Amino acid sequence: MEKIIPFTIKDLAKITNHRSGEIKFGEKMITVPKETNALEFLKTCEAKYVLFGIPEDIGIRANYGRPGAASAWDSAIKSIANIQHNRFCKGSQLFVLGQLNVSAEMKEVEHLDFNDIDDRSKLSQLVEKIDKDVSHIIFNIIKLGKIPIIIGGGHNNSYGNIKGTALAKGKPINAINFDAHSDFRILEGRHSGNGFSYAFEEGFLKKYFIFGLHENYTSKSVLDIIKKIEDRVRYNTYDSVNIRKEKDFNQEMALALEFINDDFFGIEIDLDSIPNIACSAMTLSGFSVEQLRQFISFFAKNKNATYLHICEGAPDLGEEKNNHLIGKLIGYLVTDFIKSNTI
């Protein structure tokens, strides 16, 4: 766990806006005490949910995407710290572990060009390095019986989440992914577009459901691959649910749950599935924020829900006056998850 930059009580105090007569999450969330081993402390900590940030966009760069997702953790933690602590949701349920230290890796990619074959290879190697760190941290959190809530980075980190969880549980796990893209592309070197296909190929991912694929941005080759393994990988499309209305949103959630509910599963959320959210693959058409919140609430209340990952949001790519809104959205999603999961 030496790759974690711990989030301290001082860090929390700096970002919490104290107000007379109010109690904010930042006044109640738990942090690692100074000079204390994070894992040892987590063992005895009563908080069930562990907030963990991954401030990188290397996997996105390796996938020809626009960088910017590195700033999502910073934006999110500031918003979460200022949520009201009340009878609906309590800040004391959250343990803020901190963020993955990727400063050296982020510095290394500053001048790499993904159009250059050698540079692309370096980017993939750095993604693999982050994979190992993420899976190690997730393994340790889950082994202690806690539920990780992972914020930030590209969707390449789905691989580390799945691998770490599978190793902690001692068997492959399932995953549900709310996403405009499958991220099940060919094994051509690690990037944000093949986290699930690598996890599947290496035996960490058993069943996988992609919720809300965009028909215009899913290749024939990916659809052909999924067709051959439809006993283990299934999907629905955004177009069939929200545009042509051939399928019902609530019924589709129930069918997806039926598919993955035979074992532990991770909940993966890609913010590029929501219109007008600043991210590497921004869209103008997609599910609403309300539908995403309903989706998280629906899946979180199941006992097999093992982690939540919210990724690809890139506040740095939005208008400066509005870049706090991604953090605010992530705050809603985190509390929706906790409220349903606690029940």
Backbone torsions as a table, in degrees:
resi	resn	phi	psi	omega
1	MET	NA	12.0	-178.9
2	GLU	-68.0	-13.1	-179.8
3	LYS	-84.6	3.3	-179.1
4	ILE	-96.1	134.5	169.3
5	ILE	-93.5	107.5	-174.9
6	PRO	-63.9	146.4	174.8
7	PHE	-94.1	120.5	-172.5
8	THR	-97.7	168.9	176.6
9	ILE	-62.0	-32.2	177.4
10	LYS	-68.8	-41.6	177.5
11	ASP	-58.4	-41.9	-178.3
12	LEU	-66.8	-42.5	-179.5
13	ALA	-61.5	-36.3	-177.9
14	LYS	-65.4	-31.9	-174.0
15	ILE	-102.9	-2.2	-179.8
16	THR	-94.5	123.7	178.6
17	ASN	-87.7	96.8	-177.7
18	HIS	-71.2	141.1	-178.7
19	ARG	-143.9	133.5	-178.9
20	SER	-58.6	131.4	178.1
21	GLY	85.3	0.9	179.9
22	GLU	-125.6	152.5	174.0
23	ILE	-122.2	122.4	-179.4
24	LYS	-99.3	160.0	176.1
25	PHE	-53.9	-38.5	-177.9
26	GLY	-61.5	-20.4	178.3
27	GLU	-87.4	-12.7	-174.3
28	LYS	-120.5	-21.8	-179.6
29	MET	-62.3	149.6	-175.4
30	ILE	-98.3	137.9	176.6
31	THR	-124.5	167.5	179.1
32	VAL	-73.8	123.7	177.2
33	PRO	-62.5	152.6	-178.2
34	LYS	-56.6	139.6	177.1
35	GLU	57.6	33.0	177.6
36	THR	-119.9	141.4	177.1
37	ASN	-69.9	124.7	-175.0
38	ALA	-58.4	-44.2	-178.2
39	LEU	-66.3	-43.4	179.3
40	GLU	-61.7	-40.9	-180.0
41	PHE	-67.7	-40.7	-178.5
42	LEU	-62.3	-33.0	179.8
43	LYS	-56.4	-40.6	-174.9
44	THR	-100.0	-4.7	-177.3
45	CYS	-73.3	137.0	-177.6
46	GLU	-78.5	-20.4	-179.4
47	ALA	-61.6	135.9	-177.1
48	LYS	-90.5	-26.3	-172.6
49	TYR	-109.4	134.8	-175.7
50	VAL	-116.6	114.2	178.4
51	LEU	-83.1	128.5	-176.0
52	PHE	-140.7	126.6	-177.4
53	GLY	-105.0	144.4	176.2
54	ILE	-125.0	91.7	-174.8
55	PRO	-85.1	68.0	-179.7
56	GLU	-138.3	159.0	172.3
57	ASP	-137.9	27.2	-176.8
58	ILE	-67.8	-41.5	178.9
59	GLY	-63.7	-33.4	177.5
60	ILE	-68.5	-44.5	178.3
61	ARG	-59.7	-40.5	-179.3
62	ALA	-68.4	-14.7	-179.2
63	ASN	-108.9	26.1	177.9
64	TYR	64.4	19.5	-177.6
65	GLY	-93.5	169.3	178.5
66	ARG	-82.7	129.5	177.6
67	PRO	-69.0	162.3	179.2
68	GLY	146.8	-18.8	-176.5
69	ALA	-69.5	-11.8	-179.7
70	ALA	-62.6	-21.8	-175.0
71	SER	-90.4	-2.4	-174.5
72	ALA	-65.7	-39.0	-178.5
73	TRP	-61.5	-46.2	-178.1
74	ASP	-60.4	-44.8	179.9
75	SER	-65.5	-41.8	-176.5
76	ALA	-67.7	-46.3	-175.5
77	ILE	-65.2	-33.4	177.4
78	LYS	-65.3	-39.7	179.5
79	SER	-72.3	-43.1	-178.4
80	ILE	-62.2	-39.0	-179.5
81	ALA	-61.3	-22.8	-175.5
82	ASN	-107.6	14.5	171.8
83	ILE	-74.8	145.7	-179.6
84	GLN	-72.4	129.2	174.7
85	HIS	-84.1	113.0	-177.6
86	ASN	-150.5	-168.0	-175.5
87	ARG	-71.2	-15.3	178.7
88	PHE	-79.1	-36.8	-180.0
89	CYS	-158.2	134.4	-174.7
90	LYS	-112.9	133.3	179.3
91	GLY	-62.2	-26.7	-178.3
92	SER	-68.7	-8.9	176.5
93	GLN	-78.8	-11.8	-174.4
94	LEU	-107.7	131.2	172.5
95	PHE	-107.2	120.6	-179.8
96	VAL	-92.1	103.1	-177.9
97	LEU	-71.6	-45.9	-177.0
98	GLY	132.0	-156.1	-176.2
99	GLN	-127.2	154.9	175.9
100	LEU	-69.8	134.1	178.8
101	ASN	-81.7	100.8	-179.5
102	VAL	-119.0	20.2	-175.4
103	SER	-60.9	-41.0	-179.6
104	ALA	-65.6	-43.6	-179.1
105	GLU	-66.3	-40.1	-179.9
106	MET	-66.5	-35.4	177.6
107	LYS	-67.3	-38.3	-177.9
108	GLU	-64.8	-30.2	-175.3
109	VAL	-91.5	-5.2	-175.8
110	GLU	-51.4	-39.1	-175.4
111	HIS	-112.0	16.3	177.9
112	LEU	-86.9	144.1	-178.8
113	ASP	-115.8	118.3	-176.1
114	PHE	-68.4	-12.8	176.0
115	ASN	-77.8	-14.2	177.6
116	ASP	-91.4	126.6	-175.5
117	ILE	-58.5	-44.1	-179.5
118	ASP	-65.0	-41.5	179.0
119	ASP	-65.9	-38.2	179.6
120	ARG	-64.0	-36.7	177.5
121	SER	-64.6	-39.9	178.3
122	LYS	-65.0	-40.9	178.7
123	LEU	-60.4	-44.6	179.4
124	SER	-63.0	-39.1	179.0
125	GLN	-64.1	-38.3	177.8
126	LEU	-68.0	-35.9	176.3
127	VAL	-62.9	-42.4	178.3
128	GLU	-61.4	-37.3	178.3
129	LYS	-63.9	-44.6	178.1
130	ILE	-65.4	-38.1	176.0
131	ASP	-50.5	-47.5	-177.3
132	LYS	-63.6	-43.3	-179.3
133	ASP	-65.6	-44.6	-178.5
134	VAL	-64.2	-47.5	-177.4
135	SER	-63.2	-36.0	178.8
136	HIS	-64.2	-44.1	-178.5
137	ILE	-68.7	-45.4	179.6
138	ILE	-63.1	-41.1	176.6
139	PHE	-54.2	-48.8	-177.3
140	ASN	-65.5	-39.3	179.8
141	ILE	-64.8	-48.1	-176.0
142	ILE	-70.6	-34.1	178.4
143	LYS	-60.1	-28.5	179.7
144	LEU	-87.3	6.4	177.0
145	GLY	81.2	15.8	-179.5
146	LYS	-98.6	168.6	178.8
147	ILE	-115.1	113.7	178.9
148	PRO	-75.4	140.3	169.7
149	ILE	-118.0	106.9	-171.4
150	ILE	-101.8	129.1	-176.2
151	ILE	-123.7	131.9	170.5
152	GLY	97.9	176.4	-177.5
153	GLY	79.7	179.1	176.2
154	GLY	-86.6	176.2	-178.6
155	HIS	-76.1	-0.6	170.5
156	ASN	-57.4	-27.6	-176.7
157	ASN	-74.3	-6.3	172.9
158	SER	-59.3	-35.7	-179.1
159	TYR	-60.6	-49.7	179.9
160	GLY	-63.8	-37.4	177.6
161	ASN	-62.5	-47.3	-177.6
162	ILE	-67.6	-46.6	-179.0
163	LYS	-62.7	-47.1	-179.5
164	GLY	-60.7	-41.1	179.5
165	THR	-67.8	-44.9	-179.4
166	ALA	-61.4	-41.6	179.2
167	LEU	-66.3	-38.8	179.5
168	ALA	-68.3	-36.7	-179.6
169	LYS	-85.0	-14.5	178.7
170	GLY	76.8	19.6	178.6
171	LYS	-165.7	161.3	178.8
172	PRO	-62.3	151.0	179.3
173	ILE	-117.1	173.4	176.0
174	ASN	-103.4	166.6	177.7
175	ALA	-147.3	144.4	171.8
176	ILE	-118.1	129.9	-174.9
177	ASN	-124.0	115.1	176.5
178	PHE	-86.9	102.2	-166.3
179	ASP	-159.2	146.4	174.8
180	ALA	-77.6	-17.7	-177.3
181	HIS	-124.0	155.9	-176.5
182	SER	-78.3	-29.1	-171.7
183	ASP	49.7	36.3	179.8
184	PHE	-122.6	38.3	-176.3
185	ARG	-79.3	174.8	-173.2
186	ILE	-61.3	157.9	-177.6
187	LEU	-83.8	81.1	-173.4
188	GLU	-113.4	23.3	-170.1
189	GLY	104.0	140.5	-170.1
190	ARG	-68.7	136.1	173.1
191	HIS	-159.5	-174.5	-174.1
192	SER	-73.0	-10.7	-177.5
193	GLY	-97.0	3.2	-178.9
194	ASN	-140.0	25.3	178.2
195	GLY	-59.6	-41.2	-177.2
196	PHE	-76.0	-37.5	-180.0
197	SER	-67.3	-36.4	175.7
198	TYR	-67.5	-43.0	179.5
199	ALA	-63.6	-36.7	178.6
200	PHE	-68.1	-48.0	-177.7
201	GLU	-62.2	-35.5	-176.4
202	GLU	-90.2	4.2	171.8
203	GLY	85.4	14.2	178.7
204	PHE	-93.5	-24.1	-178.5
205	LEU	-108.7	120.9	-178.1
206	LYS	-91.4	-60.9	178.9
207	LYS	-122.6	144.5	-174.2
208	TYR	-139.2	127.1	176.3
209	PHE	-120.6	126.4	177.9
210	ILE	-102.8	120.2	-174.9
211	PHE	-104.1	113.8	174.2
212	GLY	89.1	35.1	175.5
213	LEU	-55.2	142.1	174.2
214	HIS	-91.1	120.9	-174.7
215	GLU	-60.8	-33.1	-178.0
216	ASN	-72.1	-16.5	-173.7
217	TYR	-124.8	29.3	175.0
218	THR	-123.4	120.5	-173.8
219	SER	-72.2	155.9	177.6
220	LYS	-59.5	-39.4	-177.2
221	SER	-63.4	-40.2	177.9
222	VAL	-65.8	-44.1	179.0
223	LEU	-61.9	-37.7	178.1
224	ASP	-65.7	-41.7	179.1
225	ILE	-62.1	-46.4	-178.1
226	ILE	-63.3	-38.8	-179.5
227	LYS	-58.9	-35.5	-178.8
228	LYS	-73.0	-22.3	-176.0
229	ILE	-124.4	36.6	-173.4
230	GLU	-68.6	-9.8	173.2
231	ASP	-72.4	-18.0	-178.2
232	ARG	-122.3	-20.3	179.6
233	VAL	-131.8	122.5	180.0
234	ARG	-134.6	168.0	-179.0
235	TYR	-156.7	164.7	162.2
236	ASN	-129.0	170.0	179.9
237	THR	-114.8	148.6	176.6
238	TYR	-58.9	-41.5	-176.3
239	ASP	-60.7	-40.8	-178.0
240	SER	-71.9	-27.8	-177.4
241	VAL	-88.7	-52.2	-170.7
242	ASN	-98.8	-20.3	-177.7
243	ILE	-100.2	-61.0	-177.5
244	ARG	-83.3	-13.2	178.6
245	LYS	57.4	31.4	176.8
246	GLU	-74.3	-24.2	-178.4
247	LYS	-128.6	152.1	-178.8
248	ASP	-97.4	133.8	-176.3
249	PHE	-55.1	-48.5	-177.5
250	ASN	-67.8	-39.7	177.7
251	GLN	-65.2	-37.5	179.2
252	GLU	-66.0	-37.5	175.8
253	MET	-62.3	-42.8	-179.8
254	ALA	-63.2	-41.7	179.2
255	LEU	-66.0	-40.2	179.2
256	ALA	-65.2	-41.6	179.2
257	LEU	-63.8	-41.6	178.8
258	GLU	-58.8	-35.9	-178.4
259	PHE	-70.5	-41.0	-173.2
260	ILE	-100.5	-7.3	-169.0
261	ASN	-79.6	4.3	179.2
262	ASP	-79.8	-1.3	-179.7
263	ASP	-160.1	179.0	176.3
264	PHE	-58.4	143.2	177.3
265	PHE	-142.1	151.1	174.7
266	GLY	-98.3	148.2	176.5
267	ILE	-106.9	115.0	-177.9
268	GLU	-108.7	128.7	-178.8
269	ILE	-124.2	119.9	175.6
270	ASP	-104.9	117.3	-175.2
271	LEU	-69.4	-7.1	176.7
272	ASP	-76.0	0.6	176.4
273	SER	-86.3	-7.8	-178.4
274	ILE	-106.3	131.2	-178.0
275	PRO	-61.0	142.2	172.1
276	ASN	63.5	21.9	173.3
277	ILE	-94.3	127.1	-179.2
278	ALA	-64.2	117.6	178.3
279	CYS	-161.3	177.0	-173.1
280	SER	-64.9	-32.0	179.9
281	ALA	-124.3	65.5	-175.0
282	MET	-62.1	142.8	-179.2
283	THR	-124.6	156.7	175.0
284	LEU	-103.3	-12.0	-177.2
285	SER	-129.8	131.9	-179.7
286	GLY	172.1	-179.8	178.1
287	PHE	-61.6	157.1	179.4
288	SER	-83.6	164.2	175.3
289	VAL	-59.2	-39.0	-179.7
290	GLU	-62.8	-41.3	178.4
291	GLN	-65.2	-39.4	177.2
292	LEU	-62.7	-42.9	180.0
293	ARG	-64.1	-40.3	176.8
294	GLN	-63.3	-39.9	179.4
295	PHE	-59.3	-49.1	-179.2
296	ILE	-63.8	-44.6	179.2
297	SER	-59.8	-40.7	-178.2
298	PHE	-63.9	-48.2	-175.5
299	PHE	-80.1	-28.5	-177.4
300	ALA	-67.6	-27.2	-175.5
301	LYS	-76.9	-1.9	178.9
302	ASN	-86.0	139.2	-176.6
303	LYS	-64.7	-19.5	-180.0
304	ASN	-85.9	-5.4	177.7
305	ALA	-66.2	120.2	-168.7
306	THR	-109.5	-28.7	176.1
307	TYR	-158.6	164.2	173.5
308	LEU	-125.7	132.0	177.1
309	HIS	-126.8	122.4	178.1
310	ILE	-115.9	118.0	-172.4
311	CYS	-137.1	174.7	173.1
312	GLU	75.3	-9.4	174.6
313	GLY	-64.9	136.1	-175.1
314	ALA	-133.6	82.5	-178.9
315	PRO	-53.2	-33.4	-178.9
316	ASP	-63.8	-19.2	-178.7
317	LEU	-90.9	-7.6	-179.1
318	GLY	-93.7	-179.5	175.7
319	GLU	-68.4	137.8	-174.4
320	GLU	-56.0	-39.0	-177.4
321	LYS	-68.3	-18.9	-177.0
322	ASN	-112.7	3.3	-171.3
323	ASN	-71.6	-6.5	173.9
324	HIS	-79.0	-14.2	-174.5
325	LEU	-69.3	-30.0	176.9
326	ILE	-65.2	-42.0	176.8
327	GLY	-61.0	-40.0	179.6
328	LYS	-64.7	-42.7	177.5
329	LEU	-61.3	-46.1	179.4
330	ILE	-60.8	-37.7	176.5
331	GLY	-58.8	-43.9	176.3
332	TYR	-60.0	-45.4	-176.7
333	LEU	-65.0	-39.6	179.3
334	VAL	-64.3	-46.2	-179.0
335	THR	-71.2	-33.1	174.7
336	ASP	-59.6	-43.5	179.6
337	PHE	-61.2	-49.4	-177.5
338	ILE	-63.3	-45.9	-178.9
339	LYS	-58.0	-47.1	-178.5
340	SER	-72.5	-40.4	-176.7
341	ASN	-68.4	-33.8	179.5
342	THR	-65.2	-37.3	179.1
343	ILE	-62.6	NA	NA
